[in-house]
């Protein structure tokens, strides 16, 4: 039985024919497909997860065929142990053999059900990732077209996409108990942006604060937090959107929006920024957020933080290898929150400086800045695809090669 499943049948004999190949006889044996490999090679390697389960199923079938010949031997050994040297009767031998077969069938059936459930789960994940990939690519292309053809609608696109992505972020982070990250500065700035766009477009102070913070701490977080342009990952796409669309939108409003003063009256009073006033306004808005964050997270929810039930940006930085984490780890635990908040404030002010002194007056450098932070996210995303997906691809190829040799 094992030889029947482990080796393909010999090719049908052919009548002698003249030798058409002067270099020697040509063998047709290698062109005969193996039955065991037909199922495994029916799917493309591009769908790596599905190929993984197909290879596992094929390997399982091969193992089953090999174990059949061992069942009788195991049954005989078991009966010899039971009867202590007495020759078992044919009925007892057959009964023990059937018991071993039933046990093997149960084990195989359980394994198949487990693999099938995992395959169905991976199928759902693949479908979700394909949807995320589609909308991620289309969002990037649509935003570029909108910038070139109708920049006056970019702030509407920003709002509509936020209405989809931010509730998804809240739902997912709440489910994972990561929702304390939603108190971070980037969400606070996005909310302020919507207040300016749709409620207070005539407020010069709010525009200055939104412009500086969007181009400062929020945009530079793409570099600090290593945001990646990974289209199939909805979480990474959402993170990148939260950090890159605010500076993109306010760059367009400042430099490329036709008739921006009519839609946003605050711009009439801001042909140029007063640098120190702009830094003071953005710093004041930042301090308001920092106080609210300290009160809501470090004071009101301290017990949950100390028990490990929740995590924050501070804990994430401490557990992440890097310069900031190394510096914070050297500070006494009781002073880490204070030093972290002071460091964040200095970082926010420093990242506002280019927006105040360079970007506000220069369409060219504003475009170059957006291109720079987008390039960083693309580079990070490329590293993810090459390193993570590359390892997975090699792993899947290794499984197929191993199954071919078993």
BELKA-V556076 format. One record per residue. N is the residue number from 1. PSI is psi as a letter, one per 30 degrees, with the letter a starting at -180 (NA if undefined). Layout:
BEGIN
n	psi
N	PSI
N	PSI
END
This chain:
BEGIN
n	psi
1	e
2	e
3	f
4	e
5	f
6	f
7	k
8	l
9	l
10	k
11	k
12	k
13	k
14	k
15	l
16	k
17	l
18	k
19	j
20	f
21	j
22	f
23	f
24	l
25	k
26	k
27	k
28	f
29	e
30	f
31	f
32	k
33	k
34	k
35	e
36	f
37	f
38	e
39	e
40	f
41	g
42	f
43	k
44	l
45	f
46	e
47	i
48	e
49	e
50	e
51	e
52	e
53	e
54	e
55	e
56	e
57	e
58	e
59	e
60	e
61	e
62	e
63	e
64	e
65	e
66	e
67	f
68	e
69	f
70	f
71	e
72	e
73	e
74	e
75	e
76	e
77	e
78	e
79	e
80	e
81	e
82	e
83	f
84	h
85	f
86	k
87	k
88	l
89	l
90	e
91	e
92	e
93	e
94	e
95	e
96	e
97	e
98	e
99	e
100	e
101	e
102	e
103	e
104	e
105	e
106	e
107	e
108	e
109	e
110	e
111	e
112	e
113	e
114	e
115	e
116	e
117	e
118	e
119	e
120	e
121	e
122	e
123	e
124	e
125	e
126	e
127	e
128	e
129	e
130	e
131	e
132	e
133	e
134	e
135	e
136	e
137	e
138	e
139	e
140	e
141	e
142	e
143	e
144	e
145	e
146	e
147	e
148	e
149	e
150	i
151	f
152	f
153	g
154	e
155	f
156	e
157	e
158	e
159	e
160	e
161	e
162	e
163	f
164	e
165	e
166	e
167	e
168	e
169	e
170	e
171	e
172	e
173	e
174	e
175	e
176	g
177	h
178	g
179	f
180	f
181	f
182	f
183	g
184	l
185	e
186	e
187	e
188	e
189	e
190	e
191	e
192	e
193	e
194	e
195	e
196	e
197	e
198	f
199	e
200	h
201	f
202	g
203	j
204	e
205	e
206	e
207	e
208	e
209	e
210	e
211	e
212	e
213	e
214	e
215	f
216	c
217	e
218	e
219	e
220	f
221	f
222	e
223	e
224	e
225	g
226	h
227	k
228	k
229	i
230	j
231	e
232	f
233	j
234	e
235	e
236	e
237	e
238	e
239	e
240	e
241	e
242	e
243	f
244	f
245	e
246	e
247	e
248	e
249	e
250	f
251	e
252	e
253	e
254	e
255	f
256	g
257	j
258	k
259	h
260	e
261	f
262	e
263	e
264	i
265	f
266	f
267	f
268	f
269	g
270	h
271	e
272	l
273	k
274	j
275	e
276	e
277	e
278	e
279	e
280	e
281	e
282	e
283	e
284	e
285	e
286	e
287	e
288	e
289	e
290	e
291	e
292	e
293	e
294	e
295	e
296	e
297	e
298	f
299	d
300	f
301	g
302	e
303	e
304	e
305	e
306	f
307	f
308	g
309	f
310	l
311	l
312	l
313	e
314	e
315	e
316	e
317	e
318	e
319	f
320	k
321	k
322	l
323	e
324	e
325	e
326	e
327	e
328	e
329	f
330	f
331	k
332	k
333	e
334	f
335	f
336	e
337	e
338	e
339	e
340	e
341	e
342	e
343	e
344	e
345	e
346	e
347	e
348	e
349	e
350	e
351	f
352	f
353	e
354	e
355	e
356	e
357	f
358	e
359	e
360	e
361	f
362	j
363	e
364	e
365	f
366	e
367	e
368	e
369	e
370	e
371	e
372	e
373	e
374	e
375	e
376	e
377	e
378	e
379	e
380	e
381	e
382	e
383	e
384	e
385	e
386	e
387	e
388	e
389	e
390	e
391	e
392	e
393	e
394	e
395	e
396	e
397	e
398	e
399	e
400	e
401	e
402	e
403	e
404	f
405	f
406	NA
END
